[in-house]
Amino acid sequence: MNLSQLRVDTVKGIGEESAKALGGLGIYTVQDLLEFFPFRYEDYSLKSPGDVAHEDRVTMIGTIQSEPSVRYFGKKKNRLSFRMVVDGVLVQVIFFNRAFLKTKIQLGSTVTVTGKWDAHRLTITGSELKFGEIERQGNVEPVYHATSTISSKQLQRWIKVALEMYEHQIVEPLPATIRERYKLLNKTETIRHLHNPLHPELVKQARRRYVYEELLYFQLRMRVFKQQHRELQTGRQLIVSRDQLDPFFAQLPFSLTGAQNQAVDDILADISSPYRMNRLLQGDVGSGKTAVAAACMYAVVKAGAQSALMAPTEILAEQHAKSLADWFEPLGLSVALLAGSVKGKKRTVLLEKIATGEIDIVVGTHALIQEDVFFHNLGFVITDEQHRFGVEQRRVLRSKGESPDVLFMTATPIPRTLAISVFGDMDVSVLNELPAGRKPIETYWVTHDLFERVLGFIEKEVMAGHQAYVISPLIEESEKLDVQNAIDLYTMLANHYQGNIQVGLMHGRLSAAEKEDVMSAFAKNDTQLLVSTTVVEVGVNVPNATVMVIYDADRFGLAQLHQLRGRVGRGDAQSTCILVAKPKSEVGKERMRIMTETTDGFVLSERDLELRGPGDFFGSKQSGLPDFKLADVVHDYRTLETARQDADVIISSNVLEHDEEYAHLARYLKEIGAYEGEKID
């Protein structure tokens, strides 16, 4: 029987109560148990002082050379220390609050110590001590996520029994040709080494194999679903053309960039085709995504259908609604805002107008997907900042029309190869040019002792008629983090400028109405300086703001810093971003340097990948990515791209039909309804 169909209580030692507890970990079958992998490994392989790096966790064996001594401090705290010889090197060993060990440690005896290594002082700060020797190799211990009723050790025992009982039934899904091409372990070896590795290198090899398999399955699904989307989900075919857009373009106060024009052409071609559009428009901050979306909405309305734009926050929805109304109402199109703040009779009247088709373009938040919202003829759906909406929310909005075309927009810069690999079921358009007249933002990194000069620069800009933001990572003071908070910053700045500059305060704990009042005052220049947390990160557009100061900037990731910087530089005047930070780590310092070197979000995202792997680009719950067991689309992006290329070859060739090696992959695709056994191009 397939291991995915065998209940977990068929494993010896797992009874009814244990099976119920395992269900809390998502383990219901034998396969679930075998693929419940450790989240880390303890390496107890013995090391010599010359073989390990500073601050590594190590295990060393040695002969005790000094009597243990204990020092007491505080009420109940103590420090035990002794020296031992490890491979000819004298090493100091320290244990905190283990005074009871003093009577057990004897001069000349052999002990094994595990702890944190200080290479400068030749010292181990111990966490574990064993008397006697252990083997030099074969001491890698898996550590599993435990619960109050199931320990990591218990999971380890059950998995060992399951392997003994069912190892011979593990199915190999990868063709031998692929395994040989990439020198991958077979599936049985992979499962065995992930749970019971003889040494750390085997963990790496096993993880590499399993990650490739997960990502190949993911890419096969994406490739087939994209093809099915074109073949099966035919939508309405609206007749749109570029000529229809002349009145819209004529009244814009700017010309579109080459990238914007290309994106408009891509989207219009999708709308005109018989297949439903499923496109991602990704553009750097300030690249003009809204103008592209507006042009296409205009074309759809002229073709006789309605358009809807869903934004993640009410502030952003209001901003979009105002921009679109300014552009469209002189052309005779009606624009309405449907958000949580629209209530009572006003909401009832608005819903009736949407249902009868009196409203051409509806902008809103999640209020758009409520059950009582009906469209007369919804033909075009746009979700802005798509990673902030759940997959279900986007699906419900799509269902408001009869196969409407769908455009997703994001200002999160994603490296193009990664975007194509991750959004394999979508077409991707990229805006990588600044609109005409925009000047690149100048970025500087200063330490806190220069903040007085920063305040002087803010005052100079405000006196010239401009406005400024000061961003803080926290709302209130934190005992755990030594960083400035928004409330204290607001108080300090208000006192510093003594009414010469009006200061506003914005943070996530304000109500929607309070946030609206704060942003409205800033947009009208009633307040010239806005102190805020990161709630202004996405979409807020105040062209008169020319200064962005980010306090304790090392507390933010590169992607977030870039989004915050993008709140300025939206007008004709020169804008400046000042990072106030004193990073303690080299990664933090490099992050500041990168920000001062480039304003290109796509370059930044590539550097972010190089610098630290996982970034702020995706979260599986936000973007609709599957919850991989081991794979990480950012950490493993090279494997992701390899898997995408392999999936393209597998699907476009006829190996699924005729090559027995690929029978398991073909079966898998059929099981999920993604493949009918016919060649797909």
N, C-alpha and C positions, 0 to 999 in steps of 0.2 A: 504493500500500500504506500501511496505517496506520503512523505513525512509531514506535508502540510495538512494532511487529513487525519493523522494520528494524534489523538488527544494526549496532552502532556502527562496525564495520570497513568499512561501505559509505561512510563519510566519507573523502574523499581525504586521504591522509597518515597514516591510522591503520591500521597493520599488525597482524599477529597478536600480537606481543609488547606493543604499545601497548594493544590491546584487552584483553589479559589484565590489564595494569596498571590500566586504567580499571575493570575489574571489581572491583578492590579498593576503589574509591570507590562501588561500587553502580551503575556506569554500564555497561549492557549493550546498550542500544538507542539509536537516534538521539533518541528522546524523552527518555530518561534524560539524555543529554548536553545537550540544549537546556534541560532543567529542572534542571540542576546549576548553581545560582545563586551569584554571589559572596557571601561572608560579610561583606564590607565594601567600601567604595569610597574611593579616594584622590582628593580634589578638588584638582586642580592649576590650577583657574581662578584668574586673577590677582586679588589683593585689594589695596585701599588701606588704610593704617594706621587710618583713621577708620571703616572698615566691618567690622572684626572684633572679636570679644570676647576678653577676657583668657583666655589658655591655649588658644585655638583653634589647630588645626593649619592653617597658611596657606601660600600660595605668593605671593611678591612679587618684582617685577622692579625693579631700580634701577641707578643709576650709581655706581660706587665713588668715594668721596670721600677715603679715607685709605689710606695704605700698611698692608698687613696686619702685625700684630705677633703673635709667638708667645711664650707663657710656658710654661716646663717645670716640672713638679712630680712628686714621686714618682720612681720609676725609669724608667718608660716613658710617662708621661702628659704631655699638653700641651694648651694652649688657644690656638686661633687666633682673632683678632678683627679686624674692620675695620668701617668705616662706609660706608653707601650712602644715596643720596637716592631715596626712593620717593614719587612724586607730590607732590614739594615738601617731604616730611618726612624729617628725618635719622634713620636707623634704625641701631642697632648690631647687628652680626651676629657670632655666636659659634659656632665649631665645636670640638668636643673630639676630640683625637687625630687631627687632620687637618693636621699641620704641613706635609706634602708639598704642600698647596695653595698655600703662600706664594709659590712661584716662578711660579705660574700666574695669580695675581690681579694685575691691572695697574690702576693709577690711571686713572680715566676710562672704563674698560671697562664693558660692560653684563653683569649676571649675574642669574640667576633662582634664588632661594633658597626652599626648602621647609623648614618646621620649626615649632616651638612658639612662639607669640606671647606676649610679656609686655607687656601694654598699659600697665603702670605705668612701665616703664623704656624703652619703645619699642625692645624687643630681640627678635630672633629667635634661638632656639637651633636651629641648622640640623641637618638630617639629610641633605639633598640639595642639591647646587649644580650648576647648568648654566650654561655660558657662552653668552651671546647671548639673544635674545628668544624667547618662545613666544606663541601666540595667547591672547587674554584669555578666550575661552570655548572649550567643547568639549574640556576636559581633565580629564574624570572617568575615573579608571582603575579597572576592576574588579579585585578581589583574591579569588582562589579558594583553597579548602583544597587544599594541595599534598601530594605524597608524596615519598619519596626518589627516585623515578624520574620523576615528572611534576610540572613546575613550574607555577605560576600562569600564567605567560606562555604555556606550551605549551597549557594548557587554553583560554586565551583565543583562541589561533590556531585550534585545532580547532573551537571553537564558532563562530567567524567563518566558517569553511569550511562547517560544517553548515548555518548560516543561509543562506549563498549557495546551497547545493544544494537545501535542503528547505523554505525559508520558505513557498513557495507551497502546501505540503501541510499546514501547520498548521491544524487544525480549530478553528472557533469554537464552543464549547459553550454560551455564554450567549446567551439570546434578546436580540434588539435592544431590546425593550421594557425589559428589566432594565438593559442597558448605558446606555440613554438616561436612565432614571429616576435612576441614580446617577452619570451622566457618567463612565462607565468606558471605558478604552481597549479596543480590540479585542485578541484574543489574540496576533496577530502583532506588533502594536506593543508589547504587554506584554513578550513574550520579547525582542524587539530592544532595548528600552530598559533592561531589566534587565541585559543583557550589554554594551551599547554606548551608554550614555546620553550625550547631548550636554551636559546640565547636571543638577545634583542634583535639581531639581524633577521631572524626568522619571522619576527613580528612585522618588520618592515616589508619583507617579501610577501607575507600573507595579506597584509593590508593593501599592498599595491594590486594584488590579484583581485581582491574583493571589490575595491573601489572601481577598477576597470569594469568589472561585471555589472555593478550597479549603474554606472554611467552609460554603458552600452545599452542596457535595457531602457534607460531613460531616453536616450537619443533615438532608439528604434521606435519607441512610442511617439515621440515628437515628430519624427519623419513621416510615419504612417498617418498620424492624426492630421498633419498638415495636408497631406495628399487627399485624405477623406474629406477634409473641410472643403477643398476645391471641388471634389467630385460629387459629394452628396448634399452638402448644406447650401444649395443654391438659394440665393436671396432675390429680392426685388432687383430689377435692373432700371435704375434711374438714368435718364438721358441728361448728362451734364457735359459742359464743354468750357474751355478756358475763355472763350468769347463772352460767356455769360458774366464773367467776373469784371469786365471793363468798368462798369459803374462803381463797383466796390473799390477797385484799385485806384480809380481816379480821385476818390475823396480821401484816401489815406494821406497823412502828412509825411510819408516816407516811402521809399521804394524797397521792394523785397530784395533780399540777398540771393545769390545764385543757389545756395543751399535751400532757402525757403521756396524758391520757384520750383526746384526739383521735387521737394516734398509735396507741394501742391499738385504737381503733375502726377506723382505716384498715387496720391490719394484719389484724385479725380478718375484716374484709370481704374482703380479698384472699385469705385462707386459705379462706374459705367459698365463694369464686367458683370456677367451673370452670377458670379460667385460672391459670397458674403466676404467683405473685407475683414481682416484680422491683423491690424498693423500697429506696430509700436513706433511712435515718433519720439525720439530722444534727442534733446537739445541741451546744450550747456545753459547755465543761468544767463538770462538776458538775451538769448539767441532768437527770440521771436516766435515761440511755438503758438502763442495765442493768435497771432496774425494769420498763421498758416491754417489753424483750425477754423478761424472766422471766415476765411475765404471759401473753405470747403462747405461750411454751414450755409453760407450765402447761396452757393451753387445748388445745394440740396433743396433749400426753400424755393428757389426759382424753378426747380424741377417738380415742385408740388408736394414735398414732404416736410415734416417737422424735424428739428434737431434738438438734442439734449446734451448738456455738459454737466458732469458731476464732479465737484471739487471736494477735497477732504475736510475743509474747514469753512465755516460761515464767512469769515473774513475774506478768504480767497474767492468764495462764490460771489460775494457782493462785488468784489473788485472786477471779476470777469463780467458780471452782469452790467456793471457801469461801462466798462470798455466796449462791450458789444452793443449796448444801447447807443453810445455815442457814435459808433460806426454805422449801425443799421437803421436806426429810426429816421435819419434824414433820407434813407433809401426806401422808406415805407414798410420796413419789417418790424414786427412786434417782438420785444424781448421781455421776459418775466423772470423774477427770482422766486424760487420755491425753496424756502429753508425752514428750519425749526421755529424761527421767530415769527413766521407768517402764520397767523392763527385766526380762528373765529370766522366771521362773515367774509373777511378779506380772502382767507384761504379757500372758502367754499366757492366764491365767485371765480377765483383764479383757476381752481380745478375744473370748473365748468368750461372756462375758456380754452383750457388745454385739451379737454375732451372733445370740444366742437371744432378744434383746429383754428380758433381765433388767434391763438398765440403761436408764432412761428418757431421761436427759439426759447427753450426753458433751461435756466441755469439753476443748479441747486446743490444741496449736500445729500446725505443719506435720505433726506425727506423725499427725494425723487423716487425711491424704491418702495415707498409705503403702499399698502394694498389698495388704498382709495385713489391712487394716481393712475389715470387712464389717458392715453394719447389718442388723438384722432388718426394720425398717420405718421408714426415715428419711423424715420428712414435713416437717421444718422445718430450714433451714440459716441460721446467722447468722455473718457474718464481721465481727469488730470491727476498727476502723481499716482499712477496706478498701483505702485507698491504699497500705498497706504490703505487700499481697499482689499477686503477679503474676496476670494474667488466667487463666493456665493453672492455677495453684493453686486459684483459686476454681472453675474449671470442673470439676476433678477432684473437689472436695468435693461439688459438686452431683450429680455422676454416681454418688455412693455410694447415692443413693436413686432411686426411680422418679418423676421430675419433682417433686422436693420444692420447696416454696415457699422463696424466698431473700430474706433481709433483710440489707442491708449497713449497717453503722453506722460513723460517723466523728465525731470530736470536732473535726475541722478546720473552723473556721467559714468557710463559703463564701457570698458574697452570693447571695441567693435567685435573682436573674435569671441569674447566672452558673451556679448549680447546675442550674437547669432547662435552660439552653442546653447545658451540657457533658454532663450526664447525661440527654440527651434521650430515651434508650431506657428510662429508669427513672421510676417515680413517686417523689416526694420528700415526706417528712414532716419537719417542723422542730420541735425543742424549744427554745423561746426564753424560758422562764421558769425562775427558780431555785426549787428545792423549798422548801416552807414551813419557816421557821425558819432558813434560811441567810441570813447577813448578807453584803452586798457586801464584797469585799476592799478594804482601804485600800491605796493604792499611792503610794510616795514615790520621788523621784529625788534622790540625793545624790552628791557627788563623793568621791573616794578619801580626801581629808583628813578626812572625817567618819566614817571606818570605825570608829574607836575608839568613837564614840557608838553605832554600829550594834551593836558587840559588847556594849555595856552593855544595849542593848534586848533582845538575844537572851538574855542572862543573866537579865534580869527576867522574861521570858516562861517560861523553863525553870524558874525558881524558883517560878513560879505553877502549875507542873505540866504545862506544854505542851512542844512540841518544835519544832525548826527545821531548815530546809534552807539550805545555802550552795552555790550552783551556780557552777562555773567552766567556761569554754569549752574548756579544754585539760586533758589528763591530766598532761603533763610540761612542763618549761620549753621554750620555742621560741626559736630564734635569730632567726627571721623576724618573730615577732609579739610586741609589747610588751604582753603580757597575763599576768595571774596564772594559775597552774595549780593543779589540784586537789591534787596531792601537797604542794606548798609551802603551800597554804592549810590543808590538814589539819594539817601539822606546826606551823604558826604558831598555829592555833586550839587544838590540843591543849596546846601550851606555855602559851598565854594563860590557859586555864581550869584548868590544873594539876590535873586530876582531879575538880574540882568538877562539871564537866559531861563526860559520856562522849561522845567524838567518834568517828563512824564514817566510813569512806571507801568510796565506790562509783564505779567507772568501767568502761568497756567492755572493758578487758583482763582483768578478773577472769573466772574460769570461772563456769559456770552455778551450780555448787554454792556458790562463794564469794559470788556475788551474792545467792543465796537466804539465806545465813547473815547477810549484812549487812542485808538488808531485813527479815529475821525479827527481828533484834535491835532494829531501829528500830521495827518494828510493835509489839513487846512493851515498848517504852520502856526497854530495856536500854541503848540509846544515845539521847541526847537531841538530839544535833546531828549531822546527816548532811551531809558534804561530798561533792559528786557532780558528775559531768559531766552531760550531758543525757540519760543513760540513764533518769532518772526522769521524762522528759518526758510519757510517755503512761500514763494509767491507774492509776498507783500511788495507793493510797487509805489514808492514815493520818489519820483524823479528828482525832487529838490534835495534829497539826502545825498551828501557827498563824503561823509566820514563814517567808517565802521571801525569801532574800537572793540576788540574782543579780549576781555580780561581773563587771566588764567587760561590762555589759549591752548596750553598743553593738555588741558582736560578734555579737549575735543579731538575727534578723528579728522583726517584730511577731508573726507567727503562733507562732513558737517561744517568745517571751517570754510570750505569753498561755497557751500550754500549760503552761509551767513554773509560772506564777502559779496555775494551776488545781490544783496539787498541794496547796494549802492552801485554807482556807475550806470544808472538807468536814464540819465539825462545827457545834455551836451557838455556839462562842466566836468573838469578833471576830478576824479574821486580817489580817495585814499583809504586803505585798510591798515590798521595798526594792531599788531599782535603783541599783547603784553604778557610775557611769560618768562619763567626761569625753569625750563625742563630739567629734571634730574637724570633722565635716561638719554642714551645716545639716539634712540628711536624718536624720542620727543624733540630733541634738537634738530634731527634730520627733517622731521615734519615741518618745523618752523622754517628751515632753510628752503625746502621745496615750495612752500607757500610764497616765499619772496621771489622765487625764480620764475614761476609761471602762473598765468591766469587761465590757462587752457584746462578745462575740467577733464578732458579725455587723457591728456598727458598726466594730470594728477592721479587719475584712477589707475593708470598703468604703474605709476611710481608707488601708489598705495599697495598694489598687488606685490610688487617687488619688496616693499618695506616690511610688510607684516602679514601678508596673506589675507585672512578674512577681513573684509571691509564692511562698510555700511550699505553695500549695494542691495543685498537680498536678505530676506528672512523667509523661510519656507511658508510660514503661516500667512505672510503678507503677499508674497508674489505668486503663490500657487505651486511652488516647487514641492516635490515629494519630500517626506521626511526620510532622508537617506540614513542607513544604519552607520556607515563609516564615511561615505564620500562627502566632500565639501566643495561646492561648485567654484569657490574662489581659491581655496588652498590647492585644489586638484584641477585647476583650469586647463593645464596642459593635457592631462588625461581626458578631460571633458572634450577638448578639441579633437584628440585622437579618436575618441569614441564616436564623435559626430561624423568624422570622415569615414570611419569603418561602417557606421550605420547607413550612410549614403550608398556605399558600395554594396552592402548586403541587400538593401531594398531595391536598388536600381538594377541589380543583376538577377539571375533566376535561381540563385543558390537555395533560397527558401523552399522552392518547389522540387528541385531535382537532386540536391546534395544532402545525403543522409546525415552528414556532420552537423547540418544546420536544422535538423528536425526539431530539436528541443526549442530553439528560438522561434521557429514557425509555430509550434504548439502554444508557446507562451503568448504570442501575438494573437492567435485565434481565441485563446481563453479570455483575453481582455477585450475581445471584439474589435481588434485593430487590423485584422488580416483575414481575408476570405480564401486564401490559397491561390490567388491569381497574381500574376506579375503586376507590380505597381511601379510606374515610372516617376 
